Amino acid sequence: MRLKNIYGRIMGVLFFSLVFLICCFSEERKQNFIECEMFPIPDYAHNGSGYTAIEVGLDGNIYVGTANYGSSAHLVRFNPRTQKWDDIIDAHKITRETGTGLDSQSKFHAKILVDSDGVIWAATKQGNENFIDRPEFGESSTGYPGGHLFSFNPKTNIVIDHGILRKQEGIMGGSIDKKRRKIYYWSDPKQHFLIYDINKGTLRDLGTTGGSPRYTAIDNYGRVFGTGRAGIIWMYDPLIDSLYDLSVKLEGPGEYKNPYVMVISKNNKKIFACAIGGDYVMEFDLASIEFSNKKNDTNGSIICRHYAISGPDGLKGGDQHAGVLGKDGCFYYTNVVDKTPYLMRYNSDRKKTECLGIIRVKNHPDLNPLYAQGACVLSDGTIYMKFISAGGGKMMPYSIVRFNKLSAGKTLWRQ
């Protein structure tokens, strides 16, 4: 009898413990998702993908550049109020080019830029790259002509083709200095730093930067930053009109990886960044920049600090292709680990990251929104992100998604 009682008590404890764990797990699962609304991009404008080219205009509309490999890229406009799309630029139609394959104007890859007068700036890039032969360098009988710069005025609906910025190269990156009326890009694949003067309609080429940053960051002094050679951040200073290489000094745990996503902080004193496969969110301290001639291959240094992990607790950093500074001053970015898309938030004041949950499309639980490629934020804190057509199981259409007022006001942190 005594053995039976002991056995019964043990089984009872195990049963209630199991129930408790299941309840806790279920409660955790309820909080483990963050929903977004999906708005598929019109099929005529793409063949399943598009990259950094997304931004909100002064008119409140979302401007999106697409990739249409082997054919013509499009700049399209989404009206959040009517949920309607408009075709703004058909690259081949406006340039009168007919290239196919690599020689086509098949990507709006660079960041969409918005001037103080509301004019939209966008630039094209070549098609699916051949990284071995680089036929756009004259090895092909036709060759890629080079990426075009376009402007669109929403007030007049006029599109202007400002021509090819650098022969046989595509255009990437993208920052705008509204005060000086300058636009900054870099060319692909030779990575030249390009300065376009809006008032004069002229272009300057400052030579190669040695790196391929998808994003560039600009502070309130007009200084432009990007990823250079391994372990290098380059900086352009408009006051001195020079391009500098700054070696990175890492403070904190882990190893340094070249950043892919870069955004300037709200107070313009730091750059927040993350790297593909990087385990930490990076903070570059702009006040730490020092110039020195001790090294022949650099002009100085900048400190990068690792304060917080980039992914959910216990997981290594994954695919981190897109990010944006929220209206609350936090850095929002996606982190895809083992084909699971997480939305992350980094708070510089607290030196902490928070996993907001696994991204799930409202009314479409069967879709898995992998691989965000670009992001923008509205004045009310709403964040839009652009996802390529991908996913385990049912394919998610190439779309923009909306997180309503996610970054508005003061951030409330989960305990």
C-alpha positions in Angstrom: 0.0 0.0 0.0 2.8 2.4 0.9 4.5 1.8 -2.4 1.3 2.4 -4.3 0.7 5.7 -2.4 4.3 6.9 -3.1 3.9 5.9 -6.8 0.5 7.7 -7.0 2.0 10.8 -5.5 4.9 10.8 -7.9 2.6 10.3 -10.9 0.4 13.2 -9.6 3.4 15.5 -9.3 4.6 14.6 -12.7 1.1 15.1 -14.2 0.6 18.6 -12.7 4.2 19.5 -13.6 3.5 18.5 -17.2 0.2 20.5 -17.3 2.0 23.5 -15.9 4.8 23.3 -18.5 2.2 22.9 -21.3 0.3 26.0 -20.1 3.5 28.0 -19.9 4.6 26.9 -23.3 1.1 27.7 -24.7 1.2 31.1 -23.1 4.6 31.8 -24.5 3.5 30.7 -28.0 0.6 33.2 -27.9 3.1 36.0 -27.4 5.6 34.6 -29.9 4.1 36.2 -33.1 3.9 39.7 -34.5 1.3 40.2 -37.2 1.6 42.4 -40.3 -0.7 43.2 -43.2 0.4 42.1 -46.7 0.1 44.1 -49.9 1.3 42.1 -53.0 3.3 44.1 -55.6 1.7 44.0 -59.1 2.9 41.1 -61.1 3.7 43.2 -64.2 6.4 45.0 -62.3 8.7 42.1 -61.2 9.5 38.4 -61.3 9.5 37.8 -57.6 12.0 40.1 -56.0 13.3 43.5 -55.2 15.8 45.0 -52.8 16.6 48.1 -50.7 14.5 50.4 -52.9 11.6 51.4 -50.7 10.7 54.7 -49.0 7.8 56.8 -48.0 7.2 60.1 -49.8 6.2 63.4 -48.4 2.8 62.6 -49.9 2.4 59.7 -47.6 2.7 57.1 -50.4 5.1 54.2 -50.4 7.6 54.1 -53.4 9.0 50.7 -54.3 11.6 49.7 -56.8 11.4 46.2 -58.2 13.7 43.7 -59.8 12.6 42.1 -63.1 15.6 40.0 -64.2 16.3 40.0 -67.9 13.7 42.7 -68.5 12.7 46.1 -67.3 12.5 47.2 -63.7 9.7 49.3 -62.4 9.2 52.0 -59.8 5.7 51.6 -58.4 3.7 53.6 -55.8 1.4 52.3 -53.1 -1.3 54.5 -51.7 -2.0 53.3 -48.1 -5.3 55.1 -48.0 -6.8 53.4 -51.1 -4.5 50.4 -51.1 -4.0 50.9 -54.8 -0.8 50.6 -56.9 0.4 52.9 -59.7 3.2 52.3 -62.2 5.5 55.3 -62.1 8.6 54.3 -64.1 9.1 51.5 -66.6 12.9 51.7 -67.0 13.2 50.4 -70.5 10.3 52.5 -71.8 11.8 55.7 -70.5 15.4 55.0 -71.4 14.4 53.4 -74.8 16.8 50.6 -74.1 16.1 47.0 -75.1 18.9 45.0 -73.4 18.1 41.5 -72.1 19.8 39.3 -69.5 22.6 41.0 -67.7 22.4 44.0 -70.1 18.9 45.0 -69.0 17.9 47.8 -66.6 16.3 45.1 -64.5 16.8 46.4 -60.9 15.9 49.4 -58.9 18.3 48.3 -56.1 19.5 51.6 -54.6 17.6 53.2 -51.7 14.7 55.4 -52.8 15.6 59.0 -51.8 13.2 61.8 -51.1 14.2 65.5 -51.4 12.9 68.3 -49.2 10.6 69.4 -52.1 9.0 65.9 -52.3 10.8 64.8 -55.5 11.6 61.1 -55.6 15.0 59.8 -56.7 15.7 56.3 -57.9 18.5 54.6 -59.8 18.9 51.3 -61.8 21.2 48.4 -61.7 22.1 45.6 -64.1 20.4 42.2 -64.1 21.5 39.0 -62.4 25.2 39.3 -62.1 27.8 37.0 -63.6 30.5 37.4 -60.9 33.1 35.5 -62.9 33.2 37.0 -66.4 31.7 40.5 -65.7 30.5 40.8 -69.3 29.3 44.3 -68.7 32.9 45.4 -68.8 33.1 45.0 -72.6 33.5 41.3 -72.7 30.0 41.0 -74.2 29.2 42.1 -77.8 26.5 44.4 -76.3 27.4 45.1 -72.7 25.4 46.8 -70.0 25.2 50.6 -70.7 25.2 51.6 -67.0 22.7 52.5 -64.4 20.3 55.5 -64.9 19.3 58.1 -62.4 15.6 59.1 -62.4 13.6 61.7 -60.6 9.8 61.8 -60.2 7.8 64.8 -59.1 4.5 63.7 -57.5 3.1 67.2 -57.8 3.5 67.3 -61.6 3.7 63.6 -62.4 6.8 64.3 -64.4 9.6 61.7 -64.7 13.1 62.8 -65.8 15.9 60.5 -66.9 19.1 62.2 -65.8 21.2 59.7 -67.7 23.8 57.1 -66.9 26.0 57.8 -63.8 28.9 55.5 -64.6 29.3 53.5 -67.8 28.8 49.8 -67.6 28.1 49.8 -63.8 25.0 49.6 -61.7 24.0 52.0 -59.0 23.6 51.0 -55.3 23.6 52.4 -51.8 22.0 55.9 -51.7 22.0 58.9 -49.3 20.7 62.4 -49.9 22.0 65.7 -48.4 19.0 67.9 -48.6 20.9 71.0 -47.4 23.7 70.7 -49.9 21.5 69.2 -52.6 23.8 66.3 -53.2 23.0 62.6 -53.8 25.5 59.9 -52.9 25.7 56.4 -54.5 28.3 53.8 -55.2 28.8 51.8 -58.4 28.7 48.1 -58.8 30.9 46.2 -59.3 33.9 48.6 -59.2 32.6 50.3 -56.0 33.2 53.9 -57.0 31.8 56.7 -54.8 29.6 58.9 -56.9 28.3 62.4 -56.0 25.4 63.9 -58.0 24.8 67.6 -57.7 21.1 68.2 -58.0 21.3 71.9 -58.7 24.0 71.6 -61.4 23.0 68.2 -62.8 26.7 67.2 -62.7 28.5 64.0 -61.4 31.8 63.5 -59.6 33.6 60.2 -59.2 35.9 60.0 -56.1 37.2 56.5 -57.0 36.7 53.1 -55.3 35.6 52.6 -51.8 36.7 48.9 -51.7 33.4 47.6 -50.3 29.8 46.8 -51.2 27.4 48.2 -48.6 23.8 47.7 -49.3 23.1 50.7 -47.1 24.9 54.0 -46.5 24.3 56.3 -43.6 24.4 60.1 -43.5 24.6 62.3 -40.4 23.5 65.9 -39.9 27.0 67.2 -40.8 26.5 65.6 -44.3 29.1 63.0 -43.6 28.4 59.7 -45.5 29.4 56.3 -44.2 29.6 52.9 -45.7 31.3 49.5 -45.5 34.7 49.4 -47.1 37.4 46.7 -47.2 37.4 44.1 -44.5 37.5 45.8 -41.1 37.1 49.3 -42.7 34.4 51.9 -42.6 34.7 54.6 -45.2 33.6 58.2 -44.6 33.0 61.1 -47.0 33.3 64.5 -45.4 31.7 67.3 -47.5 33.4 70.1 -45.6 36.8 68.8 -46.6 35.5 67.1 -49.8 37.5 63.9 -49.1 37.0 60.2 -48.8 38.6 58.5 -45.8 39.2 54.9 -44.7 38.7 54.3 -41.0 39.9 51.0 -39.4 37.4 49.6 -36.9 38.3 49.1 -33.3 36.0 46.6 -31.7 34.9 46.9 -28.1 32.9 44.1 -26.6 32.4 40.3 -27.1 32.4 38.4 -30.4 34.1 39.0 -33.7 33.7 42.0 -36.0 31.8 41.4 -39.2 31.4 44.0 -42.0 27.9 45.5 -41.5 25.2 45.1 -44.2 22.4 47.3 -42.7 23.4 50.7 -41.4 21.2 53.5 -40.0 22.0 56.8 -38.3 20.8 57.2 -34.8 18.2 59.8 -33.8 20.8 62.1 -32.2 23.2 61.7 -35.1 25.9 60.5 -32.8 26.0 56.8 -33.7 25.4 54.3 -36.5 23.4 51.2 -35.7 24.2 48.2 -37.9 24.0 44.5 -38.2 25.7 42.0 -40.4 24.6 38.9 -42.3 25.3 36.1 -39.8 26.5 38.6 -37.2 25.7 37.7 -33.6 25.7 41.3 -32.3 24.0 44.6 -33.1 26.8 47.1 -33.8 27.1 50.6 -32.5 29.6 52.9 -34.3 30.5 55.8 -32.1 31.0 58.9 -34.4 32.6 60.8 -31.6 35.3 58.2 -31.5 36.6 59.0 -35.0 40.4 59.8 -34.9 42.7 60.6 -37.8 46.2 59.2 -37.9 48.9 58.6 -40.5 50.4 55.6 -38.6 49.0 53.2 -41.1 49.6 53.5 -44.8 46.3 51.9 -45.9 43.9 53.9 -43.6 43.4 57.4 -42.5 42.2 56.8 -38.9 39.9 54.7 -36.8 36.4 54.4 -35.4 35.1 52.4 -32.4 32.4 49.8 -32.9 30.8 48.4 -29.7 28.9 45.1 -29.3 26.4 45.7 -26.5 23.6 43.2 -27.3 23.0 40.0 -29.3 21.3 40.5 -32.6 18.9 37.5 -32.5 16.5 35.9 -30.1 18.0 34.4 -26.9 19.9 31.3 -27.5 20.0 31.7 -31.3 22.9 32.6 -33.5 22.6 35.6 -35.8 21.0 34.8 -39.2 20.0 36.6 -42.4 19.8 40.3 -41.5 19.2 42.2 -44.8 16.8 45.0 -43.8 16.5 47.5 -41.0 15.2 51.0 -40.2 15.3 53.6 -37.4 11.9 53.8 -35.8 10.3 57.1 -34.7 11.0 56.0 -31.1 14.7 56.0 -31.8 15.0 52.2 -31.7 16.6 50.1 -34.5 14.2 47.6 -36.1 15.5 44.8 -38.3 14.6 41.3 -39.4 16.7 38.3 -38.4 15.9 35.0 -40.2 17.3 31.9 -38.4 16.6 28.4 -39.7 14.0 29.8 -42.1 12.1 31.5 -39.2 11.7 35.2 -39.6 12.0 37.2 -36.4 11.4 41.0 -36.0 14.0 42.5 -33.6 14.2 45.8 -31.8 17.4 47.4 -30.4 17.2 50.1 -27.8 20.5 52.0 -27.6 19.7 53.7 -24.3 19.1 50.3 -22.6 21.8 48.5 -24.6 19.3 45.7 -25.2 17.6 43.9 -28.0 14.1 42.5 -27.8 12.5 39.9 -30.0 9.1 41.2 -31.0 8.1 37.8 -32.3 8.0 35.6 -35.4 6.6 37.6 -38.3 3.2 36.3 -39.4 1.0 37.6 -42.1 -2.5 38.6 -40.9 -5.2 36.2 -42.3 -2.5 34.2 -44.0 -0.9 31.8 -41.4 0.2 29.5 -44.2 2.7 32.0 -45.5 6.2 32.3 -44.1 7.5 35.8 -44.9 11.2 35.2 -45.3 14.0 37.6 -46.3 13.0 41.2 -45.9 15.1 43.3 -48.3 14.2 46.9 -47.4 12.3 49.0 -44.9 10.9 52.5 -44.3 9.0 54.2 -41.5 6.1 56.7 -41.6 5.7 59.7 -39.4 3.2 57.9 -37.1 5.7 55.1 -36.5 4.2 52.6 -38.9 6.9 50.4 -40.5 6.8 49.0 -44.0 9.1 46.2 -45.1 9.5 44.5 -48.5 9.7 40.7 -48.7 10.8 38.7 -51.8 8.8 35.8 -53.0 10.1 32.9 -50.8 9.2 30.7 -48.0 8.9 27.1 -46.8 5.8 25.4 -48.2 3.4 27.9 -49.8 5.3 30.7 -51.5 4.7 34.2 -50.2 4.2 36.7 -53.1 6.6 39.6 -53.5 5.0 42.1 -51.2 5.3 45.0 -48.9 4.0 44.4 -45.4 2.8 46.9 -42.7 3.4 47.0 -39.0 0.9 49.6 -37.8 2.4 52.3 -35.5 5.0 49.8 -34.3 7.6 52.4 -33.5 5.3 55.3 -32.4 6.0 57.0 -29.1 7.7 55.6 -26.1 8.8 52.0 -26.3 7.3 49.7 -23.7 9.7 46.9 -22.9 8.6 43.4 -21.9 9.9 42.2 -18.6 
